């Protein structure tokens, strides 16, 4: 009788729709819980001994030094475009002296942290996700557990620490190169007074703006490394990801998209709260 | 560490399954892999767990290692229920094991030497010199001298298995679990792995659990055979007993194996 009832239920489109929605909601909640526990263990792993200093240095080199060229060109291009756009807009009101202030504030508070995070998510985040995903499907993570080696301390936490060190530093590089780009476009190309450019910047940029940029870059670093390593770690538990190499490629794409969207959402939230 | 080893006294079986049930999938499409399975794995001997694909052989290994929890029943390692252990106790129990994975599970970014040295570096206080000495000795015993600086991608399937075995034996495990140790290997390499298994077990005296569908070849190594088929199980001390069994699922299994052998022979002739 029960079986008959469940058979007719399964054919009812309304019940099927509600069931599907419920199943989806349960999956999302389970996934969130799983990711929350993952974050907890990854943060605990930061304090566990023995500390993997060489691995952290290696990861800082990969995330930080390896991302420098892409950060340099993105920052230079963004700064120069800001310099040009700012000059044409401010020139209409005869306020081109404010160009330095506009370029610096935009870069330090918004473009620097956000664009650096998006670039690093695309370059280093995807690589981390794929690396851990491949280790998971080839049983390397299981092997660590079977050797009684904590995979969080050994594998995940060094990446967390390296990202938390690298992203704020890369953001600082982005800000400096971006301001230099704005200077090139505004002062050298468009003829804005160099003294006015830097005086406006000095007047408007205070510790508050710099603190906002630094807080943002730390939060973005945590979001990127959490989502990218977490997706890779749970590659076999993600619905619809498939199996083997296909699952790693799908989950890597998903991780980059999710971390980029999270960065943009948190950028607005942090600006709204901290500005 | 000593406490766990002492606790698993010689008189108790190395591992015991007590009415273990395990199923996968959602309620409507439940796939029962183990249904009230009970058997003991005697200390210092070789137990082969055999069965067709998808019959729960690897699940048995994962239950032993605490990577999966049973739906009901107990998996006792020594005298400890592995599913109820906390993180630290579980880590201590896992130190009793060495595992040779189906795909060897070597770390891609580490060399052969670094792979074999990893458990010693991470789990012991030995000096770097002592670790190097031990790793070199193990690699020499397993015929891997000269390959220390190669990466797993540069090794053949058989060599990967040997490196996996070298790594599994580094912490002097009491129990070594072999997950399909000869899958993907040619007959010559398969024989070589079995010989290596026999010599290392004679030398180190570990309890071996071999999960394999390399039937009937793998039976020659066994002191005990556990057959799994569609959730049911039976235990034999001799491969000849399997053919005489009156149980339906065993007869089905024997027929399946015979069919497989015939198709292999046909393929070889072609």
Interface residues (C-beta under 8 A of the other chain):
Chain A: X6 X50 X134 X135 X138 X139 X140 X142 X143 X145 X146 X147 X148 X149 X150 X154
Chain B: X28 X65 X67 X91 X92 X94 X95 X97 X99 X101 X102 X103 X105 X106 X107 X108 X118 X119 X122 X123 X171
